[in-house]
Amino acid sequence: MSTRALTDGTRHPEEVCWFHMRRLLLVRHASTAAVRAAAFGADEDLDGAGVEATSRLAARLPRGDVLISPARRAAQTAAGLTVSAVDPALAECDFGNWAGRPLAELAAEDPAAVQAWMTDPDAAPHGGESLTALLARVRAWLEEQAALDGTAIAITHGGVVKAAVVAALDAPPSAFWRVDVSPLAITELHAHDGRWTVTRVNDREERA
């Protein structure tokens, strides 16, 4: 905040400039059978390793509002946290009729469709959401978050985290495929007066 004092020590209200600072930690949900099989996520539960790993998540996070995707795997990842809200904007990309199916199986069955999906951001051969649509949804959510102060933790999905990094950097859609996000990894963004910077990406749990 910057101000200019009058001779009596008071300040003109119109000369007070507020600078918002939003700290946003994006956490990909813990592992599931679909993650381990390199399959497109459906609304599946965490696997055993994922459930065990969530017990250590709270110790890695600061205090803040906890926002979660509507998916079961996000709610289960946040089991040890106090959830502030379920936010539909944090839902994973809608994979349509590909949901639950392994990428390798789809590539063997219809390689042209998979190639189109990975090279054309407007393509949605699965009948769900295109990369362009996902990026627009996440970008709009980030704009809302940038107008807020304080710290928020978002328990979400790999696609949303990658889209957030692309949007924060104002990078082209093709950069989406070059961002790595592991289960329970933390990606941190800061917004200073509405402008996002990327602080860390894919910060994974260190195990002894």
C-alpha positions, 0 to 999 in steps of 0.5 A: 500500500502506498499513501501520501500523508497530509500535514496533520498525519491523515491521508486522502482516501483517494490516494490510498492504493491497495495491492492484492497478494494472493498465494495459491497452492495447487495440489494434484490429488493422490494416486488412483488406479487410473493414474497408475495405468496412465488412463484418463480419470473417471470419478474413481477412488484413491488407491491404497498408496494414495490414501496412505500418502494423504496422511502426510499432506497437511504437514506440507501445507500452510494455513489457508482456505482449502478449495477442492474439485467435486471429484471423489478423489479430490475429497479423499485427498483432502480428508485430513484438511478443513475444506472451505468450498467445493469449486466446480472450476477445479474439476478435471478436463471432461474426457467424454467417452475416454474417461477411465480408459488407458491412453495406450489402448485408445492410441492403438484403437484410434491413433488419429483421434489421439493425435488430434487431441494432442496437437489441436487445442480445439479438438475434442474427439472424445466428445468432452472438453477441448484443451482450449475450453479447459484453458479458458475455464482455468484462466477465468478461475485464476482471474477471480482468485487474483482479485483476492488476498491471502492463501488458498490451497486447491486440491485438483487434477493434473490437467487443471494444474498444468492449465494454471501454469500455462495461463499464469505464464501466458504461454501457448496451449502447446506448453500444456504438454510440457508441464509435469504434475505428479500425484500430491505434488504442489505447484505454487502461484502468486498474484501481485495486484492481479498479475500471476508469477510461478513460484514452484512447479511439481514439488513432490514429497521427499521421503527418507 
